[in-house]
Each structure stands twice: as structure tokens, then as C-alpha cells.
Amino acid sequence: VFLTKLSGTKVELTYNLMRTFVAGLAFAMPFSLVYQMTVDRMKGQPKGEKIKKRLPFIAGFTAGTAVSIAGNMHYVIYAQIIPWIQKLTGQEVSSYWFPDATRYIGYNPYREEDRTIHEFPCYSFVLGDLHAHVVNIIFVLLVIALLYVWLRGVRKKTVSAEVSMKDGSFWKKQLLMPHLLVISVLLGMFQWTNFWDFVIYYVVTLGTVLFANIIRFQGKKILAVTLAQMAEIYLIGYLVILPFTLQFDTMIDGVGIAKYHSYFYQLMVLWGLPAVLTITFVVSMLWEKLRKMEHKSLYRLMKAMRTADLFAIIMGLCAMGLVMIPELVYVRDIYENGNARANTMFKLTYQAYILFGLTMGYGIYRLLVVTRQKIFKVIAGICLFFLVWTVGYFGKSVNSWFGNVLDPSGYKGLYALGYLETDFPEDVSAITWLKENIEGAPVVLEANGDSYTGFERVSASTGLPTILGWYVHEWLW
């Protein structure tokens, strides 16, 4: 809405523009970050010039695709492999409905007491979702990029062991780092745009800062500087969002221990592919560095790693942690009876998918081109094959939701209220009159019904408030 007002146009046009704006940046920003990470890593590599020039582009393109367009292995298994086997054995071929990839744990097999949600960006973009977790993708990716740039910058600046923590200039340098200050403001903003992202990326920031300080310092300085910087980030974020939080009443009621857990094979179907790549990447890095080190320690190990490799490990491990957390605990909210883990799994694994996509975009080609062990190259090649296969989800979902979009005769344009002319022609004139003649925000009384239906079309089309909206969304708020 802010961008709509800023652009001076109408929300019924900018709704569709915003969908493509977020989706476009969800490709461009991962491309940019992984492109830069690959350029940094390829410096000094004794490989051909052609590979050096092309690899960053290929890795960046893969990362952009993995984050914005790819699906998950649910599509490969349930829309491709199982129907192929059924056809081969003469059985009735199962149909595939694309939302099933986001409603799998607790639905197949069905478990009344543990229905969950595990969406990802491609699904959101096809559906036309502009909820908070979708719009905030562009700011989340900005924070991740800033963390990488900061990590790369501080590693170039050595800090003398002789500098005392009692020295004021020491703390001034540690607490007035521009990248961390901007990240602090963005994290504060996340408490308004999508609170879950504040918690998630505060922890990702903590991991990055801790790893950086382990490399930069030794002894007590590591803990002291890390605690000071994280306290600073939290405090700035708290002050930035204070005008909002003073008036906000949260629906969160603490944290509960997870009573139900996902079947292991379900976790592997949804996140096994990026998890295998991440574990392979970490093992490969340990193999490369540890066998060359005489005195093995965490400090020396991290010091020996290139910044891009280290950051890819941080992203991958954070993503794996986000997948595991809903198996242990959940945030207590209105979903607790019957869907206790749903919202926790939804918001955490959504960000895990993004971090995994970035890790895969970088890690696959790092293993294929730089690593010398054949087993790691083979695993990376297999992961790339299946990642490309998951992109078929995009085509399947678009075709299921919109029909044949390659036929120009079916094009409906950007005007988001065009459906009123065909679905509710008797309401069009009244809605138009309300939009053009009513000033202020008087209440429009209309019947309310289920989500994703024609109910509340008058209030949605005019922007005038009504008493009750869609049932599930009212229940949530």
C-alpha cells in the first residue's frame, strides 16, 4: 500500500505489480549474492579463464532459481516418480494437486492432531500471496547480503591482540560498524513486517557475528564483543520499532514442547535434498582443511576457510536448525488445538527454504569445480540434477492454477478487479460508486464467509472496513 501511494497509481493495478516485484527480486537478489560469493571464492583458482567468467553467473542463476522458482522433492516423487511407476505397472495413475507440496506432514497420512504447513516462495508467487512472510522476502535477502558483505569486510581487517578492551577506540570500532547498524534497523523493522523474521534473522546474525569474532579475536574478547554487538543490535531494533510495539498486543503465549513429530521420510521428502548437499559441503570443507592442519582447533579451521565457504556453511547450518526446531518446540498461538506446530513450522521452514536455496546455488558448483574428491563431486552432481527436476513444480502449479498461460487469448491484464465483471456483474456499478463517492472510512456491512471465496468483495474492492472478514483470517487476528 505504501508503494502504491508512492507511485500515485491504484491498488487494483499495483496488487499484481507487487506480486511480480517481490518474485523478481526473489530471483535477482539471490543471483547477486551468490554471484559475488562465487567471484570471491574463484580468486586465485588455477582454473581456465572461461570457467572463472561463467561460473559466477551459473551459480547465481541456480541460486535465484532455487529460491524463487524451484519446488521441493514432493513434486518429483508424487507428481513424477510414483505416477510413472503406476503407469508402468498398469495401476490407476494418481493426480497431483500442487498445494499438496505445502500440506504434506499431517495430511499424507492424515493426522488430525498434527496438521502442519510448509510453504515456499514459488507456491506463494503462483498463488498470488502478499502476506507478510512473502513481502518481507526482499528485506530478508537484504539482511543476508549485508551479513556477507560485513563478514567479508571484517576478515580483511586484523585486530591486534595487544589492543585492550579497556581502550575506548576499540569499542567504538566494534559498535559503530555501518553494516551492523543497518542490519539492526532492518531487524527492528521485521517486528512489524513479519515478527518471525526478527527472531530467525537475529539468530542468523548471532551465528555470523560469533563466527567472525572467533576468527578475529581470542580468549575473553570473543564472548565480550559478541555479547556487546548483539545487545547493540537488539537495542537499536527495539528502539526503531517502539512506536509500533507500544500499541501491539501479541497472540503469542509462550513456547511449548512438541508432542508430535514428523516421520523421518517426510522430512527427507521435503528437505532431504538441500540437507544432503549442506552436510556434504560441510564434510568436504572439513576434509579439505583438517588434513592440511598440524594443530587442529576451531580458530585455525575457521581462519583457513574462505569467507564465501564459511558463509555458505553458516546459511546451511541455520537452515537445518530451522527445520529441526518444530520437531522439538513450537510457539503457542491460536493454532494449538489440532495445528499446534503449523504456524511455527510454516514460518521457520519458509526461511529455511530460502537459506537452503542460497547454500545450494553456491555449494553445488563449489563442490563440482573446486573440490578434488570425486565422491563429493558425484553427490553435488546428483543434487543439481534433482534441483533442476524440482523446477518442474513451477510449470505444474502455473498450469493447474491459471491454465495455459502461453495462450495469449487468455490474458486478463493487470487489473485485479476485472473478475467482478464476470463473476459478480450485478455488484460492479455499486462498488464503483462507493469507490468514487464515499469519503472517510464508514463501515460497510456485508456477509462474511470462508477464505479464498467471493465473500467480502465490497470491502476488499473499496478499502472500506467491514465488521467481519474471512473466517480463518478473523480467527487468526
C-alpha positions as CSV (number, residue, x, y, z in Angstrom):
1,V,0.0,0.0,0.0
2,F,2.9,2.4,0.8
3,L,4.4,1.7,-2.6
4,T,1.0,2.2,-4.2
5,K,0.6,5.6,-2.6
6,L,4.2,6.5,-3.5
7,S,3.7,5.6,-7.2
8,G,0.5,7.6,-7.5
9,T,-1.4,4.7,-9.1
10,K,-4.3,2.4,-8.0
11,V,-4.0,-0.6,-5.7
12,E,-6.1,-2.7,-8.2
13,L,-3.1,-2.3,-10.6
14,T,-0.3,-2.4,-8.1
15,Y,-1.5,-5.7,-6.5
16,N,-0.4,-7.7,-9.5
17,L,2.7,-5.5,-9.9
18,M,3.7,-6.2,-6.3
19,R,3.4,-9.9,-6.9
20,T,5.9,-9.8,-9.7
21,F,8.0,-7.2,-8.0
22,V,8.7,-9.4,-5.0
23,A,9.1,-12.5,-7.2
24,G,11.5,-10.8,-9.5
25,L,13.7,-9.6,-6.6
26,A,13.5,-13.1,-5.0
27,F,15.4,-14.2,-8.1
28,A,17.7,-11.1,-8.6
29,M,18.9,-10.8,-5.1
30,P,20.0,-14.4,-4.6
31,F,21.6,-14.2,-8.0
32,S,23.6,-11.2,-7.0
33,L,24.7,-12.5,-3.6
34,V,25.8,-16.0,-4.9
35,Y,27.4,-14.4,-8.0
36,Q,29.5,-12.3,-5.7
37,M,30.3,-15.2,-3.3
38,T,31.5,-17.3,-6.3
39,V,33.6,-14.4,-7.7
40,D,35.3,-14.1,-4.3
41,R,35.9,-17.8,-4.0
42,M,37.3,-18.2,-7.5
43,K,40.0,-15.6,-7.0
44,G,43.4,-17.4,-7.2
45,Q,42.0,-20.6,-8.5
46,P,44.2,-22.3,-11.1
47,K,41.3,-22.9,-13.5
48,G,40.7,-21.8,-17.0
49,E,39.6,-18.2,-17.6
50,K,36.3,-19.4,-19.2
51,I,35.3,-21.2,-16.1
52,K,36.2,-18.2,-13.9
53,K,34.0,-16.0,-16.1
54,R,31.0,-18.3,-16.4
55,L,30.8,-20.0,-13.0
56,P,29.6,-17.0,-11.0
57,F,26.8,-16.4,-13.5
58,I,25.8,-20.1,-13.5
59,A,25.9,-20.3,-9.6
60,G,24.0,-17.1,-9.3
61,F,21.3,-18.2,-11.8
62,T,21.0,-21.5,-9.9
63,A,20.6,-19.7,-6.6
64,G,17.9,-17.4,-8.0
65,T,16.1,-20.3,-9.5
66,A,16.3,-22.4,-6.2
67,V,14.8,-19.6,-4.1
68,S,12.1,-18.2,-6.4
69,I,11.1,-20.9,-9.0
70,A,12.0,-24.4,-7.7
71,G,9.7,-26.6,-5.7
72,N,10.6,-29.5,-3.4
73,M,11.1,-33.2,-3.8
74,H,7.4,-33.8,-3.0
75,Y,6.7,-32.8,-6.6
76,V,9.4,-35.1,-8.0
77,I,8.2,-38.1,-6.0
78,Y,4.4,-37.7,-6.0
79,A,3.9,-36.0,-9.4
80,Q,6.6,-37.7,-11.4
81,I,8.1,-40.9,-10.0
82,I,5.0,-42.5,-8.4
83,P,2.7,-41.8,-11.4
84,W,5.4,-43.2,-13.7
85,I,5.6,-46.4,-11.6
86,Q,1.8,-46.7,-11.5
87,K,1.6,-46.3,-15.3
88,L,4.3,-48.9,-15.8
89,T,2.5,-51.4,-13.6
90,G,-0.9,-50.8,-15.1
91,Q,-2.4,-49.1,-12.0
92,E,-4.6,-46.1,-11.9
93,V,-2.4,-43.0,-12.2
94,S,-2.7,-40.6,-9.3
95,S,-3.5,-37.0,-10.0
96,Y,-1.3,-34.2,-8.4
97,W,-2.6,-31.0,-6.8
98,F,0.2,-28.5,-6.3
99,P,-0.7,-27.3,-2.8
100,D,0.0,-30.9,-1.6
101,A,3.7,-30.0,-1.5
102,T,2.9,-27.5,1.2
103,R,0.4,-29.7,3.1
104,Y,2.2,-33.0,3.5
105,I,3.1,-33.6,7.1
106,G,-0.1,-34.3,8.9
107,Y,-2.1,-34.8,5.7
108,N,-0.5,-37.8,4.0
109,P,-1.0,-39.9,6.0
110,Y,-3.7,-37.8,7.7
111,R,-3.2,-36.9,11.4
112,E,-6.0,-34.9,12.9
113,E,-3.8,-33.9,15.8
114,D,-0.8,-32.6,13.8
115,R,-1.6,-30.9,10.6
116,T,1.2,-28.6,9.5
117,I,2.2,-26.0,6.9
118,H,5.5,-25.9,5.0
119,E,5.1,-23.4,2.1
120,F,7.9,-22.0,0.0
121,P,8.3,-18.9,-2.3
122,C,7.3,-20.5,-5.6
123,Y,4.0,-21.6,-4.2
124,S,3.4,-18.1,-2.8
125,F,4.1,-16.4,-6.1
126,V,1.9,-18.7,-8.1
127,L,-1.0,-18.3,-5.6
128,G,-0.7,-14.5,-5.6
129,D,0.1,-14.4,-1.9
130,L,1.1,-11.0,-0.4
131,H,1.1,-11.9,3.2
132,A,3.8,-10.6,5.5
133,H,6.2,-13.5,5.1
134,V,6.1,-13.1,1.3
135,V,6.6,-9.3,1.1
136,N,9.4,-9.5,3.6
137,I,11.4,-11.8,1.4
138,I,13.1,-8.8,-0.2
139,F,14.2,-7.4,3.1
140,V,15.3,-10.8,4.4
141,L,17.6,-11.2,1.4
142,L,19.0,-7.7,2.0
143,V,19.9,-8.7,5.6
144,I,21.6,-11.9,4.4
145,A,23.6,-9.9,1.8
146,L,24.6,-7.3,4.3
147,L,25.8,-10.0,6.7
148,Y,28.0,-11.5,3.9
149,V,29.5,-8.1,3.0
150,W,30.1,-7.3,6.6
151,L,31.8,-10.7,7.2
152,R,34.0,-10.3,4.1
153,G,35.0,-6.8,5.3
154,V,35.9,-7.5,8.9
155,R,38.0,-10.5,7.9
156,K,40.3,-8.2,5.9
157,K,40.9,-6.0,9.0
158,T,43.1,-7.8,11.5
159,V,42.8,-6.7,15.1
160,S,46.0,-6.7,17.1
161,A,46.0,-8.9,20.2
162,E,47.7,-6.1,22.1
163,V,44.6,-3.8,21.8
164,S,42.9,-3.8,25.2
165,M,39.2,-4.0,25.7
166,K,39.6,-1.0,28.1
167,D,40.6,1.1,25.2
168,G,37.6,3.3,24.1
169,S,38.6,3.3,20.4
170,F,38.4,-0.5,20.4
171,W,34.7,-0.5,21.4
172,K,34.0,2.4,19.1
173,K,35.2,0.4,16.1
174,Q,33.3,-2.7,17.2
175,L,30.0,-1.0,17.9
176,L,29.9,1.6,15.1
177,M,30.1,-0.8,12.1
178,P,27.8,0.6,9.4
179,H,26.6,-2.8,8.1
180,L,25.6,-4.0,11.6
181,L,23.8,-0.7,12.3
182,V,21.7,-1.0,9.1
183,I,21.0,-4.7,9.9
184,S,19.8,-3.5,13.4
185,V,17.3,-1.2,11.8
186,L,16.1,-3.8,9.4
187,L,15.7,-6.4,12.2
188,G,13.8,-3.9,14.2
189,M,11.5,-3.3,11.2
190,F,10.9,-7.1,11.0
191,Q,9.0,-6.9,14.2
192,W,6.4,-5.0,12.2
193,T,6.7,-6.5,8.8
194,N,6.9,-10.2,9.9
195,F,7.8,-10.8,13.6
196,W,9.0,-14.4,12.9
197,D,11.8,-13.0,10.7
198,F,13.1,-10.8,13.5
199,V,13.7,-13.9,15.7
200,I,15.0,-16.0,12.8
201,Y,17.5,-13.5,11.5
202,Y,18.6,-12.2,14.9
203,V,19.8,-15.8,15.4
204,V,21.4,-15.9,11.9
205,T,23.1,-12.6,12.7
206,L,24.3,-14.0,16.0
207,G,25.8,-17.0,14.2
208,T,27.6,-14.8,11.7
209,V,28.9,-12.4,14.3
210,L,30.1,-15.2,16.6
211,F,31.9,-17.0,13.7
212,A,33.5,-13.7,12.7
213,N,34.7,-12.9,16.2
214,I,36.1,-16.4,16.7
215,I,38.3,-15.6,13.7
216,R,39.1,-12.0,14.7
217,F,39.8,-12.5,18.4
218,Q,41.0,-14.9,21.0
219,G,40.0,-15.6,24.6
220,K,37.6,-13.3,26.5
221,K,37.3,-10.8,23.6
222,I,35.2,-13.3,21.6
223,L,32.4,-13.5,24.1
224,A,32.6,-9.9,25.2
225,V,32.5,-8.4,21.7
226,T,29.8,-10.8,20.5
227,L,27.6,-10.1,23.5
228,A,28.1,-6.3,23.1
229,Q,27.3,-6.3,19.4
230,M,24.2,-8.5,19.8
231,A,23.0,-6.3,22.7
232,E,23.5,-3.3,20.5
233,I,21.6,-4.8,17.6
234,Y,18.7,-5.8,19.8
235,L,18.6,-2.4,21.5
236,I,18.6,-0.4,18.2
237,G,15.9,-2.8,16.8
238,Y,13.8,-2.3,19.9
239,L,14.0,1.5,19.7
240,V,13.3,1.5,15.9
241,I,10.0,-0.4,16.4
242,L,9.0,1.1,19.7
243,P,6.2,3.3,18.2
244,F,4.6,0.1,16.9
245,T,5.2,-2.3,19.8
246,L,3.8,0.1,22.3
247,Q,0.4,-0.3,20.7
248,F,0.7,-4.0,19.7
249,D,-0.9,-6.9,21.6
250,T,0.7,-10.2,20.5
251,M,-1.2,-13.5,20.1
252,I,1.9,-15.5,21.2
253,D,1.5,-17.3,24.5
254,G,4.9,-18.8,25.2
255,V,6.7,-21.8,23.9
256,G,5.5,-25.4,24.2
257,I,7.3,-28.8,23.8
258,A,6.3,-30.6,20.6
259,K,4.0,-33.6,21.4
260,Y,4.0,-34.8,17.8
261,H,6.8,-35.3,15.3
262,S,7.2,-35.6,11.6
263,Y,8.0,-39.0,10.1
264,F,11.6,-39.1,9.1
265,Y,10.8,-40.0,5.5
266,Q,8.6,-36.9,5.3
267,L,11.4,-34.7,6.4
268,M,13.6,-36.3,3.8
269,V,11.0,-35.7,1.1
270,L,10.6,-32.0,1.9
271,W,14.2,-31.0,2.9
272,G,16.4,-34.1,2.3
273,L,17.9,-32.7,-0.9
274,P,19.3,-29.4,0.5
275,A,20.2,-31.1,3.8
276,V,22.3,-33.7,1.9
277,L,24.0,-31.0,-0.1
278,T,24.7,-29.0,3.1
279,I,26.1,-31.9,5.0
280,T,28.2,-32.9,2.0
281,F,29.5,-29.4,1.7
282,V,30.4,-29.2,5.4
283,V,32.2,-32.6,5.4
284,S,34.1,-31.5,2.2
285,M,35.3,-28.3,3.9
286,L,36.4,-30.2,7.0
287,W,38.2,-32.8,4.8
288,E,40.0,-30.1,2.9
289,K,41.2,-28.0,5.8
290,L,41.8,-30.5,8.6
291,R,44.1,-32.8,6.7
292,K,46.4,-29.8,6.0
293,M,46.5,-28.5,9.6
294,E,49.1,-29.6,12.0
295,H,47.5,-28.0,15.1
296,K,43.7,-28.6,14.8
297,S,41.5,-26.0,16.5
298,L,38.2,-24.3,15.7
299,Y,40.0,-21.0,15.4
300,R,42.6,-22.3,12.9
301,L,39.9,-24.2,11.0
302,M,37.7,-21.2,10.5
303,K,40.7,-19.0,9.8
304,A,41.7,-21.3,7.0
305,M,38.3,-21.1,5.3
306,R,37.5,-18.6,2.6
307,T,34.7,-16.1,3.5
308,A,32.3,-17.4,0.9
309,D,32.8,-21.0,2.1
310,L,32.3,-20.0,5.7
311,F,29.1,-18.0,5.0
312,A,27.6,-20.9,2.9
313,I,28.2,-23.2,5.9
314,I,26.5,-20.6,8.3
315,M,23.5,-20.4,6.0
316,G,23.2,-24.2,5.5
317,L,23.5,-25.0,9.2
318,C,21.0,-22.2,10.2
319,A,18.5,-23.7,7.6
320,M,18.9,-27.2,9.1
321,G,18.3,-25.8,12.6
322,L,15.1,-24.1,11.4
323,V,13.8,-27.4,10.1
324,M,14.6,-29.2,13.3
325,I,13.2,-26.7,15.8
326,P,9.5,-27.5,15.1
327,E,10.3,-31.1,15.9
328,L,11.3,-30.0,19.4
329,V,9.3,-27.0,20.3
330,Y,6.5,-24.7,19.0
331,V,5.2,-21.2,19.6
332,R,1.9,-21.4,21.4
333,D,-0.7,-19.5,19.5
334,I,-4.3,-19.8,18.3
335,Y,-3.4,-23.0,16.3
336,E,-2.6,-25.0,19.3
337,N,-5.6,-27.3,19.2
338,G,-5.1,-29.6,16.2
339,N,-2.5,-27.5,14.4
340,A,0.0,-26.8,17.3
341,R,3.1,-26.9,15.1
342,A,1.6,-25.5,12.0
343,N,2.5,-21.8,12.2
344,T,5.9,-22.5,13.8
345,M,6.8,-24.9,11.0
346,F,5.4,-22.6,8.4
347,K,7.4,-19.5,9.3
348,L,10.7,-21.3,10.2
349,T,10.9,-23.6,7.2
350,Y,9.9,-20.9,4.8
351,Q,13.1,-19.1,5.7
352,A,15.0,-22.4,5.8
353,Y,14.0,-22.9,2.2
354,I,15.5,-19.5,1.2
355,L,18.7,-20.2,3.1
356,F,18.9,-23.7,1.6
357,G,18.4,-22.2,-1.9
358,L,21.4,-19.8,-1.4
359,T,23.5,-22.6,0.0
360,M,22.7,-25.0,-2.9
361,G,23.4,-22.3,-5.5
362,Y,26.9,-21.7,-4.1
363,G,27.7,-25.2,-2.7
364,I,26.9,-27.3,-5.8
365,Y,29.4,-25.5,-8.0
366,R,31.9,-25.1,-5.2
367,L,32.0,-28.9,-4.9
368,L,31.9,-29.6,-8.7
369,V,34.6,-27.2,-9.7
370,V,36.9,-26.6,-6.7
371,T,36.8,-29.8,-4.6
372,R,39.1,-32.6,-5.7
373,Q,37.4,-35.6,-4.1
374,K,35.2,-37.4,-6.6
375,I,32.6,-38.6,-4.1
376,F,31.8,-35.0,-3.3
377,K,31.6,-34.1,-7.0
378,V,29.2,-37.0,-7.6
379,I,26.9,-36.0,-4.7
380,A,26.9,-32.4,-5.9
381,G,26.0,-33.5,-9.5
382,I,23.1,-35.7,-8.2
383,C,21.8,-32.8,-6.1
384,L,22.0,-30.5,-9.1
385,F,20.0,-33.0,-11.2
386,F,17.2,-33.2,-8.6
387,L,17.2,-29.5,-8.0
388,V,16.6,-28.9,-11.7
389,W,13.9,-31.5,-11.7
390,T,12.1,-29.7,-8.9
391,V,11.7,-26.6,-11.1
392,G,9.0,-28.6,-12.9
393,Y,6.8,-27.7,-9.9
394,F,6.6,-24.2,-11.2
395,G,5.2,-25.2,-14.6
396,K,2.8,-27.7,-13.0
397,S,1.4,-25.2,-10.5
398,V,1.0,-22.4,-13.0
399,N,-0.8,-24.7,-15.4
400,S,-3.1,-26.0,-12.5
401,W,-3.9,-22.5,-11.2
402,F,-4.1,-20.4,-14.4
403,G,-4.5,-22.9,-17.2
404,N,-2.4,-22.5,-20.4
405,V,-0.7,-19.1,-19.9
406,L,1.2,-19.5,-23.2
407,D,-2.1,-18.9,-25.0
408,P,-2.4,-15.0,-25.3
409,S,-6.1,-15.2,-25.8
410,G,-6.5,-16.0,-22.1
411,Y,-4.5,-12.9,-20.9
412,K,-6.5,-11.0,-18.3
413,G,-4.3,-8.0,-17.7
414,L,-3.0,-6.3,-14.5
415,Y,-6.4,-5.0,-13.4
416,A,-7.1,-7.1,-10.2
417,L,-10.8,-6.2,-10.1
418,G,-11.5,-7.5,-13.6
419,Y,-13.1,-10.7,-12.2
420,L,-16.0,-8.6,-10.8
421,E,-17.3,-8.1,-14.4
422,T,-17.6,-11.8,-15.0
423,D,-18.2,-13.3,-11.5
424,F,-20.3,-10.5,-9.9
425,P,-21.6,-8.2,-12.7
426,E,-24.5,-7.1,-10.5
427,D,-22.1,-5.5,-8.0
428,V,-19.8,-3.7,-10.3
429,S,-21.7,-0.4,-10.5
430,A,-22.3,-0.3,-6.8
431,I,-18.7,-0.9,-6.0
432,T,-17.6,1.7,-8.5
433,W,-20.0,4.2,-7.0
434,L,-18.7,3.5,-3.4
435,K,-15.1,4.0,-4.6
436,E,-15.8,7.3,-6.3
437,N,-18.3,8.9,-3.9
438,I,-17.7,7.8,-0.3
439,E,-15.2,9.8,1.8
440,G,-13.6,8.8,5.0
441,A,-13.9,5.2,6.3
442,P,-17.6,4.4,7.2
443,V,-18.3,0.7,7.8
444,V,-19.8,-1.4,5.0
445,L,-21.9,-4.3,6.4
446,E,-21.7,-7.5,4.3
447,A,-21.9,-11.2,4.9
448,N,-18.6,-13.0,5.8
449,G,-17.6,-16.5,4.7
450,D,-14.7,-18.8,4.0
451,S,-11.2,-17.8,2.9
452,Y,-10.4,-17.5,-0.8
453,T,-14.1,-17.1,-1.8
454,G,-16.1,-14.2,-3.2
455,F,-17.2,-13.0,0.3
456,E,-16.1,-9.5,1.5
457,R,-15.7,-8.5,-2.2
458,V,-17.2,-5.0,-1.5
459,S,-14.8,-4.1,1.4
460,A,-11.8,-5.7,-0.4
461,S,-12.6,-3.8,-3.6
462,T,-13.3,-0.4,-2.0
463,G,-10.9,-0.4,1.0
464,L,-13.8,0.4,3.3
465,P,-13.9,-1.5,6.6
466,T,-16.5,-4.2,7.3
467,I,-17.5,-6.0,10.6
468,L,-16.0,-9.4,9.9
469,G,-13.7,-10.7,7.2
470,W,-12.9,-14.3,6.1
471,Y,-13.4,-16.7,9.0
472,V,-9.9,-18.2,9.3
473,H,-8.2,-14.8,9.0
474,E,-10.5,-13.3,11.6
475,W,-9.8,-16.3,13.8
476,L,-6.1,-15.6,13.4
477,W,-6.2,-11.9,14.2
